[in-house]
Amino acid sequence: MKTSLVKIITILSISLGGIGIVGGGFFLSRALDKSQENQIVEDTERYREVRTKLWLDKSQIKHFPTEIPVDATGVRFVYSPGYMQGGNVLQLRMKQPQSKIATLVKQYRQTAKYKFRGGDTNEHINKPNGVPTTFFHTSDDTTDKSFPFNYEILVLGADDKGSKDFQWNHGDSYGVAINPQSSEIIYWAEAW
């Protein structure tokens, strides 16, 4: 009877140990797999797919155009779904006719909850009553991700989902950055 019990316990221990090794190996390989990490989409042909299917909270991107306008030039697009604690980023940059930009500036200045000149999210959050915004992800400069001073960053919405002790640990913000001199607008949304 004792030997049977010892055999059963041994077999059970080996089985559970094997399951633990296989399961642990699976989860470890998933944690170390970089293939899903920050798969950045820059193909403007996928803009509609990202806007309609991949970005989950549609209220954060309702100010984005439904399609890239036919009169848009110099179009740049970046979408990053984020990874683990990393944030989701969506940015669409384009040049539009001066008259259209003038109309958009007027519209978005009236509805903006926060306004900044140049800079980036780190600068904006550290201003009095500041909020996180975005980096210039669609910039031509690969080293500097701050907006030059001639860009007006207009925050249309920002939601702090952090805690009282750690504000903005989680949240979202969205808006536009407009450069009237170069007739350019950048639609952006971030969620983390």
C-alpha angles and dihedrals in degrees: 000000000000092000092051091051091049090050092049092048091047093049091045092049093049091047094049091045091052092049089049093051093047093044093044091048090051094051093043092051090050091050092051096041107112096182092094095040115113098337094187116204116208100158108116088206087071095052095102092047092051093046096047104031114016105041103075106196104060093185089070093057104034089111091059116098112259089229132015103266115250091230092054118114133185090030116187124178134187129180124173119177091204125231127248103314093358117109133250113246130193123177132167118186125187146148117241133182113286092246092055092047090050090054092047092048090053092046097047096042088059095051099037116117093196132020130200136173116226122318130090142267094283092056094042096052091050095055118097106282087002128163133197114267124165146283121249093261093165094051121132088225109082094194103046117054097178122108114245116243093260090070118089110209110208116191111208095180141001126178121191108210095169127104130267089257095045110031119196092013084131128013146096140251134184141176144107138289113210131191107189092185093061092033091238135143130188119197112202142178130176132183126181 
